[in-house]
Amino acid sequence: MSKSLEEVNQTVLTQNKTTGFRKILAFFGPAYLVSVGYMDPGNWATDIAGGSQFGYALLWVLLMSNMMALLLQSLSARLGIVTQRDLAQASRETYSKYINYILYFLAEIAIAACDLAEVLGMAIGINLLFGIPLLPAVLITVLDTFLLLFLINKGIRKMEAFIIVLVAIIGFSFIFEMIFAQPEMGKVLYGLIPSMPNETALYIAIGIIGATVMPHNLYLHSSLVQTRKFDRSNAGIKQALKYNFIDSTIALNLAFFVNAAILILAAATFFKNGMYQVAEIQDAHQFLAPLLGTKWAPILFAVALIAAGQSSTVTGTLAGQIIMEGYLNLRIQPWVRRIITRLIAIVPAVIVISIFGESVTGKLLILSQVILSLQLGFAIIPLIHFVSDQQKMKGFAISKITQIASWIVALVIVSLNIKLVFNEIQSWLQSAENPVILWLTVVPLAFGFLILLIYIVLKPFLSKLKPDIHNHSPHNLVLRFSESDGYNKKNIAITVDFSDSDQNALNSAIELGGTAANYTLIHIVETVGAMFYGDDIEDHETTIDEKLLVEYKEMLSEKGFKVETVLGFGKPNKTISKIINEGNYDILVMGTHGHTGFKDLIFGTTVDKLRHDIDIPLFIVKN
């Protein structure tokens, strides 16, 4: 199994730090790269709209969103620290190939949507700061393509330092904006009390929540925490979990400060002066100077916007690399992936701006958030399932209380995002000249995503309810055995799958070899994870199979038989052929098996492949 972000995996040492502070500092960094996703240009539009229309009233929504984000990011970090897999890798070894292709496709769309918001944000910032028209400014954003390659070659700590500098620029810019705006602190505190003025406020609140938790950040965080090399003992893992939680808390609270500052700035300037319809970033920039009475307000606003766009685009590319390598096990040069992702974002932006002008940038930003909303559940729900799995988490699964809190957060986020998507589709249908096209394309697609979402929610629960195929106690096997001189096979291989069919297979083998023969019991683990990772896989089925294989060996050994065991991984026909050809066997005995794959092997055309691939007789025993 390849490591997540292999070029920087475990490159930051934490074990040789002499003081507690230096040790804590060694763990700090990943959450800051994640935090920029919570202050990217896609969030600015919803924050500005919320502040200008409803003053400080929606500050509590930002606070609640931040608490949700902190919980989910801590789950993501836990997955990476404990399992040494990122979210994409964990999905790849859990779901079928076709489900993973769909999840990968959705994740890539989310990355492109994020990049679209970041491209527009940087371009708007360049336009506002330097007066360069928006279209050329969009094209200029291509020039940062090689920045990630440069930073990654310098090491993950250099990249973290670069991002932290950009975050600091954003933070200091808004500290000065707050000084210029002089918000009413009493109203700021009152805004932290939950309230919902009207339906429009609800819609904006949905937008704020939908724009807060970014799906690519969950993939990103589960990978970045693996850049730290630490003691893999239980105590070491607990320490890593604690320090990463502190890292996440500090970084995400900084992101909350930035988002709250944008909303407060809009409330203290536009709402206070009766300008309730300011929602575009360009409009906000234009009105800051006359309302606050200083030329530095719009300058700092534009600088912060460029920093937000630049930092987000670097981390977005990293997330894209993680998703591609995790789902597809496909590595391409970072600069190639950067060019592809950036072009996917730039081409629609250039086309739309060329046709409709610069006034549509706000709508493009909102569209990017709707696309993100569609994908969000497909990242959150698998994550909760993974970190709740005792076997996968090796004793570090989340508690029942945390599980309940996580599912409540998932329900809130997914429900609000479904409502946001529903509202958008409804408005498209109402305004479309030919709604039939939408009914035949967009609506079925949305229903398809909904069905897939329900499947991902229910699959792990339904799997637990299925009868366990590994339930055959070896001590219940009835073995027919009598002394005879007719045995002629000395080395016999037998495939077993811990079902009732094993009894016939073992009895047939015993009839061939008696007590004088050497028996090798072969079982193939054919889970999705085994297909991908081979003997590196550590899942529930593999653990159970190993245990049952040992029990079979002990039971037969007690009866006087000489028994060895082999546990294989992957496709049965290929794996069995390899085991047989590398061993010294006289015959292979196979019974009808409980697994669909084995039934296909015996009764389907693949049995011919096995016959041709091995150079010993194949004895098939029907149940």
Disulfide bonds with the S-S distance in Angstrom:
none
